[in-house]
C-alpha cells in the first residue's frame, strides 16, 4: 500500500510495484517510444517466466520430498531455455533493457538479476550456468552495485552480522539494522543457510 499521497494506492505483484515506483519517482523507466516498450516487454517476460520456471525447478530439484526425474528434467530444460534467451539478448546489449535509457541499468534488469543470482548451491552446476557467459557477466556487473548488495542483505538472518540488514530503512550498508526478537529467534534456529543437495545423475 502506497500511503505517501493524500489517497492510499494499493499496488501488488512485483512487476506492477516496480512500474509504479519507476513512474512515481521518474527514474529507470523510459516514458515513451521504443525504449519504454522494450523495457516493459523484458520486464513482463521475466515476470511470466522466471518465478514459475525457476521456482518449479528449485522445488523439485531441492525441496520436494520425492525426487521426480521427469519434473526435474522438465523444469531444468525450461530454465535453460530461458537462460539461452537471456544470454542471446545480452550478447548485443550491456544490460537487459538499456536501449536509449540514460541510466545504464533498467528497472527490468533489477527485477531479473536478483532471481538469476538466487540459484541454490549445486543448482548452478546442474544447469551448467557457466556456459551462459553473457548472463554471468551481466549478473556480476549488477552484483557490484551498492543498491544490489544492500538489497541482498535485507531481512537476512544467517551469516556474519555485518552481512545482515534487518531493517530495510537503515541507511548504512555496512551496519546491520536493529535485531528484532523474531529475527534473533530465526538466527538461533538457522545459524546458516540451508544448502541444496545436488541430484545424483
MIVOGU-148661 format. One record per atom (N, C-alpha, C): x, y, z; residue number from 1. Coordinates in Angstrom, 3 decimals, always signed. Atoms other than C-alpha are relative to their C-alpha. Layout:
! MIVOGU-148661
X, Y, Z, NUM
...
! end
This chain:
! MIVOGU-148661
+0.846, -1.191, +0.000, 1
+0.000, +0.000, +0.000, 1
+0.886, +1.248, +0.000, 1
-0.758, -1.251, +0.072, 2
+1.468, +3.354, -1.062, 2
-0.827, +1.081, +0.700, 2
+0.724, -0.997, -0.788, 3
+0.369, +5.846, +1.591, 3
+0.690, +1.362, -0.027, 3
-0.746, -1.259, +0.045, 4
+2.664, +8.668, +0.535, 4
-0.836, +1.169, -0.498, 4
+0.847, -1.065, +0.518, 5
-0.149, +10.642, -1.125, 5
-1.250, +0.189, +0.823, 5
+1.236, -0.268, -0.749, 6
-3.497, +12.002, +0.030, 6
-0.952, -1.197, +0.005, 6
+0.847, +1.187, +0.092, 7
-5.225, +8.787, -1.110, 7
+0.881, -1.234, -0.135, 7
-0.811, +1.220, +0.094, 8
-3.662, +5.352, -0.438, 8
-0.224, -0.715, -1.329, 8
+0.067, +0.727, +1.259, 9
-2.875, +3.367, -3.575, 9
+0.436, -1.436, +0.244, 9
-0.355, +1.404, -0.160, 10
-2.968, -0.416, -3.480, 10
+0.744, -0.484, -1.231, 10
-0.805, +0.533, +1.096, 11
-0.253, -1.992, -5.597, 11
+0.487, -1.387, +0.402, 11
-0.495, +1.335, -0.310, 12
+0.533, -5.691, -5.741, 12
+0.544, -0.653, -1.262, 12
-0.774, +0.698, +1.012, 13
+2.619, -8.108, -7.817, 13
+1.265, +0.816, -0.308, 13
-1.297, -0.679, +0.069, 14
+6.309, -7.302, -8.196, 14
+0.171, +0.849, -1.251, 14
-0.145, -0.796, +1.215, 15
+6.144, -6.136, -11.821, 15
-0.767, +1.304, +0.092, 15
+0.810, -1.198, -0.160, 16
+3.348, -3.708, -11.051, 16
+0.637, +0.963, +1.002, 16
-0.655, -0.840, -1.007, 17
+5.207, -2.447, -7.977, 17
+1.207, +0.713, -0.594, 17
-1.177, -0.618, +0.616, 18
+8.388, -1.834, -9.990, 18
-0.400, +1.134, -0.934, 18
+0.462, -1.045, +0.919, 19
+6.498, +0.114, -12.661, 19
-0.551, +1.187, +0.789, 19
+0.569, -1.069, -0.828, 20
+4.619, +2.094, -10.014, 20
+1.099, +0.883, +0.589, 20
-1.092, -0.760, -0.612, 21
+7.831, +3.113, -8.261, 21
+0.792, +0.779, -1.045, 21
-0.751, -0.677, +1.055, 22
+9.629, +3.932, -11.510, 22
-0.734, +1.240, -0.495, 22
+0.779, -1.136, +0.482, 23
+6.810, +6.188, -12.673, 23
-0.173, +1.061, +1.083, 23
+0.179, -0.945, -1.099, 24
+6.326, +7.767, -9.266, 24
+1.209, +0.890, +0.171, 24
-1.219, -0.766, -0.216, 25
+9.953, +8.831, -8.981, 25
+0.669, +0.440, -1.297, 25
-0.540, -0.436, +1.283, 26
+10.569, +9.347, -12.699, 26
+1.400, -0.496, -0.262, 26
-1.347, +0.537, +0.174, 27
+13.555, +7.032, -12.836, 27
-0.051, -1.418, -0.553, 27
-0.268, +1.366, +0.448, 28
+14.789, +3.914, -14.648, 28
-1.026, -0.589, -0.958, 28
+0.975, +0.496, +0.959, 29
+11.784, +3.593, -16.969, 29
-0.284, +1.089, -1.023, 29
+0.278, -0.996, +1.038, 30
+11.510, +5.423, -20.318, 30
-1.481, +0.362, -0.007, 30
+1.385, -0.473, -0.041, 31
+8.362, +7.472, -20.665, 31
-0.777, -0.274, -1.281, 31
+0.722, +0.235, +1.246, 32
+7.545, +6.668, -24.292, 32
+0.889, -0.702, -1.015, 32
-0.733, +0.507, +1.153, 33
+8.542, +5.063, -27.554, 33
+0.559, -1.402, +0.130, 33
-0.581, +1.327, +0.087, 34
+10.645, +2.046, -28.391, 34
+0.677, -0.417, +1.297, 34
-0.723, +0.341, -1.221, 35
+12.748, +2.217, -25.236, 35
-0.952, -0.474, +1.093, 35
+0.974, +0.410, -1.023, 36
+9.682, +2.019, -22.985, 36
-0.596, -1.369, -0.331, 36
+0.571, +1.278, +0.414, 37
+8.156, -0.840, -24.995, 37
+0.985, -1.138, +0.232, 37
-1.022, +1.027, -0.184, 38
+11.434, -2.743, -24.893, 38
+0.176, -0.345, +1.467, 38
-0.195, +0.209, -1.437, 39
+11.865, -2.270, -21.166, 39
-1.172, -0.768, +0.609, 39
+1.175, +0.665, -0.551, 40
+8.304, -3.305, -20.323, 40
-0.129, -1.435, -0.524, 40
+0.087, +1.343, +0.570, 41
+8.459, -6.295, -22.681, 41
+0.919, -0.960, +0.745, 41
-0.926, +0.862, -0.721, 42
+11.531, -7.693, -20.949, 42
-0.401, -0.157, +1.461, 42
+0.443, +0.102, -1.390, 43
+10.141, -6.913, -17.511, 43
-1.097, -1.057, +0.136, 43
+1.108, +0.944, -0.110, 44
+6.948, -8.861, -18.151, 44
+0.365, -1.383, -0.531, 44
-0.552, +1.316, +0.361, 45
+8.864, -11.633, -19.903, 45
+0.554, -0.664, +1.251, 45
-0.549, +0.537, -1.240, 46
+10.679, -12.063, -16.620, 46
-1.098, -0.395, +0.983, 46
+1.071, +0.267, -0.955, 47
+7.511, -11.852, -14.536, 47
-0.793, -1.253, -0.382, 47
+0.792, +1.142, +0.443, 48
+5.811, -14.500, -16.652, 48
+0.766, -1.304, -0.079, 48
-0.776, +1.228, +0.179, 49
+8.680, -16.971, -16.819, 49
+0.851, -0.371, +1.208, 49
-0.981, +0.334, -1.041, 50
+11.314, -16.752, -14.092, 50
-0.608, -0.544, +1.287, 50
+0.517, +0.518, -1.276, 51
+9.173, -17.180, -10.950, 51
-0.561, -1.413, -0.107, 51
+0.616, +1.328, +0.129, 52
+7.207, -20.183, -12.229, 52
+1.041, -1.062, -0.369, 52
-0.957, +1.002, +0.457, 53
+10.000, -21.968, -14.085, 53
+1.129, -0.182, +1.006, 53
-1.079, +0.101, -0.980, 54
+12.748, -21.130, -11.605, 54
-0.480, -0.590, +1.305, 54
+0.556, +0.535, -1.236, 55
+10.520, -21.826, -8.647, 55
-0.335, -1.473, -0.117, 55
+0.320, +1.411, +0.218, 56
+9.337, -25.098, -10.136, 56
+1.245, -0.859, -0.002, 56
-1.255, +0.751, +0.009, 57
+12.868, -26.224, -10.816, 57
+0.582, -0.106, +1.405, 57
-0.550, +0.008, -1.343, 58
+14.047, -25.214, -7.357, 58
-0.745, -0.939, +0.931, 58
+0.798, +0.867, -0.870, 59
+11.177, -27.048, -5.689, 59
+0.305, -1.475, -0.256, 59
-0.189, +1.418, +0.290, 60
+11.570, -30.364, -7.492, 60
+1.459, -0.430, +0.129, 60
-1.423, +0.330, -0.082, 61
+15.373, -30.197, -7.530, 61
+0.487, -0.081, +1.439, 61
-0.596, -0.114, -1.333, 62
+15.976, -29.249, -3.903, 62
-0.934, -0.331, +1.158, 62
+0.874, +0.040, -1.171, 63
+12.881, -29.367, -1.708, 63
-1.089, -1.066, -0.017, 63
+1.078, +0.995, +0.053, 64
+10.346, -31.933, -2.924, 64
+0.396, -1.252, +0.780, 64
-0.341, +1.183, -0.798, 65
+10.185, -34.897, -0.528, 65
+0.276, -1.231, -0.858, 65
-0.235, +1.102, +0.931, 66
+10.132, -37.252, -3.524, 66
+0.648, +0.554, -1.262, 66
-0.687, -0.456, +1.201, 67
+12.592, -36.794, -6.377, 67
-0.680, -0.601, -1.229, 67
+0.685, +0.422, +1.214, 68
+10.654, -36.948, -9.629, 68
+0.861, +0.413, -1.184, 68
-0.967, -0.307, +1.049, 69
+13.101, -37.181, -12.505, 69
-0.630, +0.789, -1.144, 69
+0.647, -0.712, +1.107, 70
+10.626, -36.075, -15.154, 70
-0.215, +1.463, +0.344, 70
+0.261, -1.384, -0.405, 71
+9.665, -32.935, -13.193, 71
+1.290, +0.807, +0.040, 71
-1.284, -0.705, -0.078, 72
+13.293, -32.019, -12.524, 72
+0.519, +0.298, -1.399, 72
-0.526, -0.192, +1.355, 73
+14.314, -32.537, -16.139, 73
-0.844, +0.982, -0.798, 73
+0.889, -0.906, +0.732, 74
+11.267, -30.709, -17.483, 74
+0.260, +1.454, +0.363, 74
-0.235, -1.373, -0.424, 75
+11.797, -27.606, -15.385, 75
+1.429, +0.436, -0.307, 75
-1.385, -0.343, +0.325, 76
+15.565, -27.729, -15.910, 76
+0.119, +0.399, -1.467, 76
-0.035, -0.312, +1.426, 77
+15.042, -27.761, -19.673, 77
-0.575, +1.389, -0.273, 77
+0.622, -1.299, +0.211, 78
+12.730, -24.743, -19.495, 78
+0.842, +1.137, +0.570, 78
-0.876, -1.023, -0.563, 79
+15.069, -22.805, -17.206, 79
+1.184, +0.248, -0.925, 79
-1.124, -0.163, +0.919, 80
+17.945, -23.455, -19.600, 80
-0.431, +0.715, -1.277, 80
+0.502, -0.719, +1.183, 81
+15.781, -22.265, -22.493, 81
-0.100, +1.492, +0.291, 81
+0.074, -1.402, -0.380, 82
+15.124, -19.021, -20.627, 82
+1.388, +0.617, +0.120, 82
-1.370, -0.494, -0.114, 83
+18.815, -18.654, -19.837, 83
+0.602, +0.245, -1.379, 83
-0.509, -0.179, +1.358, 84
+19.574, -19.076, -23.540, 84
-0.570, +1.265, -0.630, 84
+0.614, -1.232, +0.500, 85
+17.085, -16.335, -24.467, 85
+0.705, +1.212, +0.600, 85
-0.651, -1.098, -0.700, 86
+18.654, -14.074, -21.861, 86
+1.436, +0.177, -0.481, 86
-1.400, -0.061, +0.420, 87
+22.186, -14.932, -22.952, 87
+0.142, +0.619, -1.384, 87
-0.045, -0.566, +1.349, 88
+21.462, -14.110, -26.598, 88
-0.347, +1.482, +0.000, 88
+0.342, -1.422, -0.109, 89
+19.842, -10.815, -25.640, 89
+1.195, +0.802, +0.492, 89
-1.123, -0.717, -0.610, 90
+22.851, -9.830, -23.548, 90
+1.273, -0.055, -0.835, 90
-1.173, +0.053, +0.876, 91
+25.293, -10.741, -26.311, 91
+0.204, +1.325, -0.715, 91
-0.071, -1.266, +0.735, 92
+24.470, -7.448, -28.047, 92
-0.412, +1.197, +0.842, 92
+0.441, -1.076, -0.879, 93
+23.344, -5.406, -25.043, 93
+0.696, -0.129, +1.345, 93
-0.682, +0.049, -1.284, 94
+25.265, -4.489, -21.931, 94
-0.960, -0.347, +1.126, 94
+1.032, +0.301, -0.978, 95
+22.057, -4.597, -19.912, 95
-1.244, -0.494, -0.718, 95
+1.154, +0.662, +0.600, 96
+18.746, -6.296, -20.484, 96
-0.888, +0.940, -0.792, 96
+0.863, -0.953, +0.696, 97
+16.716, -3.226, -21.450, 97
+0.584, +1.382, +0.154, 97
-0.690, -1.276, -0.145, 98
+19.064, -0.315, -21.873, 98
+0.040, +0.770, -1.310, 98
+0.032, -0.702, +1.280, 99
+18.075, +0.949, -25.325, 99
-0.383, +1.457, +0.217, 99
+0.246, -1.441, -0.119, 100
+18.370, +4.740, -25.257, 100
-0.442, +0.431, +1.397, 100
+0.328, -0.357, -1.374, 101
+17.959, +4.754, -21.476, 101
+1.226, +0.659, +0.621, 101
-1.171, -0.691, -0.564, 102
+20.243, +7.331, -19.803, 102
+0.690, -0.800, +1.089, 102
-0.599, +0.812, -1.045, 103
+20.753, +5.170, -16.731, 103
+0.467, -1.316, -0.598, 103
-0.528, +1.214, +0.619, 104
+22.942, +2.145, -17.593, 104
-0.739, -1.267, +0.410, 104
+0.737, +1.193, -0.400, 105
+20.593, -0.234, -15.798, 105
-1.482, +0.329, +0.112, 105
+1.437, -0.265, -0.019, 106
+16.854, -0.511, -16.175, 106
-0.659, -0.677, +1.183, 106
+0.783, +0.642, -1.047, 107
+14.192, -1.422, -13.660, 107
-0.203, -1.472, -0.341, 107
+0.176, +1.380, +0.431, 108
+13.700, -4.565, -15.703, 108
+1.196, -0.850, +0.412, 108
-1.208, +0.732, -0.357, 109
+17.299, -5.619, -15.147, 109
+0.067, -0.282, +1.481, 109
-0.032, +0.214, -1.447, 110
+16.971, -5.165, -11.410, 110
-0.908, -1.150, +0.405, 110
+0.921, +1.070, -0.346, 111
+13.984, -7.460, -11.314, 111
+0.540, -1.367, -0.379, 111
-0.450, +1.287, +0.516, 112
+15.691, -10.193, -13.320, 112
+1.260, -0.500, +0.676, 112
-1.300, +0.431, -0.495, 113
+19.215, -10.236, -11.936, 113
-0.090, -0.632, +1.378, 113
+0.123, +0.556, -1.341, 114
+18.134, -10.883, -8.382, 114
-0.422, -1.455, -0.027, 114
+0.449, +1.387, +0.084, 115
+16.357, -14.058, -9.408, 115
+1.100, -0.886, -0.552, 115
-1.021, +0.832, +0.631, 116
+19.176, -15.308, -11.617, 116
+1.149, -0.301, +0.960, 116
-1.079, +0.228, -0.956, 117
+21.702, -14.896, -8.791, 117
-0.451, -0.873, +1.163, 117
+0.527, +0.726, -1.147, 118
+19.431, -16.793, -6.422, 118
+0.055, -1.510, -0.123, 118
-0.072, +1.452, +0.147, 119
+20.242, -20.294, -7.716, 119
+0.658, -0.605, +1.233, 119
-0.541, +0.623, -1.199, 120
+20.809, -22.540, -4.737, 120
+1.266, -0.775, -0.327, 120
-1.263, +0.715, +0.169, 121
+24.097, -24.336, -4.198, 121
-0.233, -1.324, -0.709, 121
+0.136, +1.236, +0.756, 122
+24.525, -27.159, -6.691, 122
-0.859, +0.148, -1.232, 122
+0.901, -0.154, +1.139, 123
+21.765, -25.986, -9.000, 123
+0.719, +0.632, -1.181, 123
-0.737, -0.643, +1.077, 124
+24.102, -23.754, -10.983, 124
+0.823, -0.994, -0.791, 124
-0.799, +1.034, +0.666, 125
+26.359, -26.699, -11.730, 125
-0.896, -0.944, -0.793, 125
+0.952, +0.893, +0.671, 126
+23.394, -28.889, -12.602, 126
-0.484, +0.621, -1.307, 126
+0.513, -0.695, +1.181, 127
+22.147, -26.263, -15.085, 127
+1.109, +0.468, -0.939, 127
-1.146, -0.468, +0.797, 128
+25.655, -25.525, -16.419, 128
-0.087, +1.501, -0.277, 128
+0.193, -1.429, +0.211, 129
+25.083, -21.815, -15.861, 129
+1.264, +0.699, -0.481, 129
-1.239, -0.645, +0.424, 130
+28.753, -21.065, -16.520, 130
+0.112, +0.108, -1.518, 130
-0.070, -0.067, +1.465, 131
+28.192, -21.716, -20.215, 131
-0.730, +1.215, -0.554, 131
+0.709, -1.207, +0.427, 132
+25.931, -18.651, -20.366, 132
+0.843, +1.206, +0.406, 132
-1.011, -0.981, -0.394, 133
+28.828, -16.215, -20.333, 133
-0.549, +1.427, +0.072, 133
+0.555, -1.355, -0.030, 134
+26.804, -13.106, -21.099, 134
-0.873, +0.213, +1.232, 134
+0.805, -0.086, -1.213, 135
+24.405, -13.845, -18.247, 135
+0.914, +0.149, +1.217, 135
-0.951, -0.089, -1.109, 136
+27.375, -14.338, -15.919, 136
+0.588, +1.411, +0.102, 136
-0.562, -1.356, +0.019, 137
+28.901, -11.020, -16.967, 137
-1.004, +1.013, +0.515, 137
+1.077, -0.924, -0.368, 138
+25.572, -9.235, -16.504, 138
-0.318, -0.058, +1.489, 138
+0.330, +0.120, -1.415, 139
+24.738, -10.628, -13.073, 139
+1.148, +0.470, +0.883, 139
-1.146, -0.462, -0.784, 140
+28.268, -9.958, -11.834, 140
+0.082, +1.524, +0.026, 140
-0.034, -1.465, +0.068, 141
+28.060, -6.345, -13.004, 141
-1.044, +0.607, +0.926, 141
+1.066, -0.513, -0.866, 142
+24.756, -5.779, -11.219, 142
+0.322, -0.268, +1.471, 142
-0.323, +0.355, -1.381, 143
+26.028, -7.542, -8.098, 143
+0.983, +0.972, +0.634, 143
-0.975, -0.953, -0.519, 144
+28.743, -4.897, -7.756, 144
-0.637, +1.330, +0.400, 144
+0.657, -1.263, -0.314, 145
+26.217, -2.094, -7.433, 145
-0.395, +0.045, +1.480, 145
+0.326, -0.108, -1.432, 146
+25.765, -0.838, -3.832, 146
-1.462, -0.303, +0.309, 146
+1.423, +0.239, -0.257, 147
+21.965, -0.929, -4.124, 147
-0.329, -1.489, -0.059, 147
+0.237, +1.435, +0.111, 148
+22.020, -4.567, -5.225, 148
+0.575, -0.736, +1.205, 148
-0.621, +0.623, -1.166, 149
+24.389, -5.512, -2.415, 149
-0.851, +0.223, +1.247, 149
+0.838, -0.313, -1.162, 150
+22.175, -3.777, +0.124, 150
-1.299, -0.807, -0.043, 150
+1.244, +0.732, +0.129, 151
+19.067, -5.454, -1.240, 151
+0.130, -1.455, +0.418, 151
-0.207, +1.402, -0.358, 152
+20.558, -8.913, -0.722, 152
+0.239, -0.178, +1.495, 152
-0.205, +0.067, -1.442, 153
+21.200, -8.063, +2.943, 153
-1.302, +0.108, +0.785, 153
+1.244, -0.294, -0.708, 154
+17.641, -7.071, +3.825, 154
-0.669, -1.282, +0.505, 154
+0.687, +1.118, -0.651, 155
+15.952, -9.482, +6.269, 155
+0.803, -1.292, -0.005, 155
-0.847, +1.189, -0.054, 156
+18.880, -11.871, +6.077, 156
+0.255, -0.366, +1.457, 156
-0.147, +0.436, -1.396, 157
+19.164, -13.956, +9.255, 157
+1.148, -0.989, +0.180, 157
-1.126, +0.917, -0.110, 158
+22.265, -16.053, +8.517, 158
+1.289, +0.748, -0.348, 158
-1.283, -0.612, +0.319, 159
+25.965, -15.309, +8.172, 159
+0.450, +1.007, +1.040, 159
-0.552, -1.002, -0.893, 160
+28.020, -12.568, +9.772, 160
-0.995, +1.151, +0.200, 160
+0.904, -1.136, -0.250, 161
+26.096, -9.704, +11.424, 161
+0.182, +1.135, -1.004, 161
-0.259, -1.088, +0.949, 162
+27.769, -7.282, +9.018, 162
-0.647, -0.254, -1.361, 162
+0.639, +0.329, +1.279, 163
+26.053, -9.107, +6.125, 163
-1.516, -0.004, +0.109, 163
+1.440, +0.012, -0.244, 164
+22.566, -8.702, +7.629, 164
-0.538, +1.422, +0.135, 164
+0.668, -1.293, -0.106, 165
+20.134, -5.809, +7.422, 165
-1.457, -0.281, +0.333, 165
+1.328, +0.409, -0.429, 166
+17.035, -6.463, +9.484, 166
-1.043, +1.109, -0.124, 166
+0.922, -1.110, +0.224, 167
+15.517, -3.034, +8.896, 167
+0.388, +0.652, -1.320, 167
-0.363, -0.440, +1.348, 168
+15.396, -2.052, +5.237, 168
+0.249, +1.493, -0.112, 168
-0.193, -1.440, +0.072, 169
+15.394, +1.665, +6.039, 169
+1.294, +0.452, +0.669, 169
-1.279, -0.356, -0.594, 170
+18.752, +1.523, +7.828, 170
+0.898, +0.583, -1.089, 170
-0.738, -0.653, +1.077, 171
+20.915, +3.955, +5.822, 171
+1.360, -0.594, -0.295, 171
-1.367, +0.471, +0.205, 172
+24.338, +2.367, +6.333, 172
+0.012, -1.435, -0.487, 172
-0.039, +1.348, +0.549, 173
+25.025, -0.653, +4.151, 173
+0.920, -0.895, +0.813, 173
-0.977, +0.802, -0.717, 174
+27.912, -1.782, +6.332, 174
-0.418, -0.295, +1.429, 174
+0.409, +0.200, -1.378, 175
+25.971, -1.701, +9.590, 175
-1.360, -0.687, +0.046, 175
+1.293, +0.689, -0.068, 176
+23.209, -4.216, +10.399, 176
-1.014, +0.818, +0.757, 176
+1.068, -0.703, -0.687, 177
+19.865, -2.878, +11.490, 177
-0.266, -0.620, +1.351, 177
+0.302, +0.532, -1.323, 178
+18.391, -3.455, +14.938, 178
-0.560, -1.405, -0.095, 178
+0.460, +1.380, +0.019, 179
+17.841, -7.127, +15.646, 179
-1.283, -0.113, +0.806, 179
+1.273, +0.179, -0.678, 180
+14.235, -7.790, +16.464, 180
-0.015, -1.348, +0.697, 180
+0.087, +1.267, -0.729, 181
+13.157, -10.582, +18.770, 181
-0.209, -1.167, -0.955, 181
+0.271, +1.084, +0.939, 182
+11.803, -12.637, +15.862, 182
+1.221, -0.310, -0.841, 182
-1.204, +0.217, +0.807, 183
+14.969, -12.113, +13.824, 183
+1.043, -0.753, +0.805, 183
-0.964, +0.681, -0.854, 184
+17.079, -13.207, +16.775, 184
-0.356, -1.473, +0.145, 184
+0.426, +1.390, -0.103, 185
+14.987, -16.367, +17.194, 185
+0.322, -0.756, -1.279, 185
-0.262, +0.655, +1.278, 186
+15.322, -17.129, +13.485, 186
+1.477, -0.296, -0.158, 186
-1.430, +0.189, +0.133, 187
+19.073, -16.657, +13.596, 187
+0.482, -1.143, +0.878, 187
-0.391, +1.078, -0.889, 188
+19.347, -19.013, +16.565, 188
-0.419, -1.352, -0.555, 188
+0.479, +1.261, +0.548, 189
+17.269, -21.660, +14.849, 189
+0.741, -0.380, -1.270, 189
-0.651, +0.264, +1.284, 190
+19.021, -21.308, +11.482, 190
+1.281, +0.797, -0.096, 190
-1.241, -0.760, +0.027, 191
+22.631, -20.205, +12.001, 191
+0.633, +0.083, -1.368, 191
-0.550, -0.045, +1.349, 192
+23.484, -20.975, +8.396, 192
-1.092, -0.314, -0.990, 192
+1.021, +0.202, +1.029, 193
+21.550, -21.023, +5.145, 193
-0.027, -1.443, -0.439, 193
+0.080, +1.385, +0.450, 194
+20.252, -24.446, +4.117, 194
+0.640, -0.145, -1.369, 194
-0.658, +0.249, +1.269, 195
+22.270, -25.929, +1.288, 195
-0.799, -1.021, -0.802, 195
+0.730, +0.908, +0.860, 196
+20.621, -27.609, -1.663, 196
+0.893, -1.169, -0.376, 196
-0.768, +1.161, +0.373, 197
+21.741, -31.110, -2.444, 197
-0.144, -0.252, -1.491, 197
+0.042, +0.243, +1.435, 198
+22.688, -31.921, -5.995, 198
-0.521, -1.407, -0.259, 198
+0.587, +1.282, +0.303, 199
+20.695, -34.739, -7.518, 199
+1.049, -0.914, -0.645, 199
-0.897, +0.986, +0.610, 200
+22.690, -37.866, -8.344, 200
-0.482, -0.295, -1.395, 200
+0.380, +0.205, +1.394, 201
+22.731, -38.310, -12.048, 201
+0.258, -1.434, -0.404, 201
! end
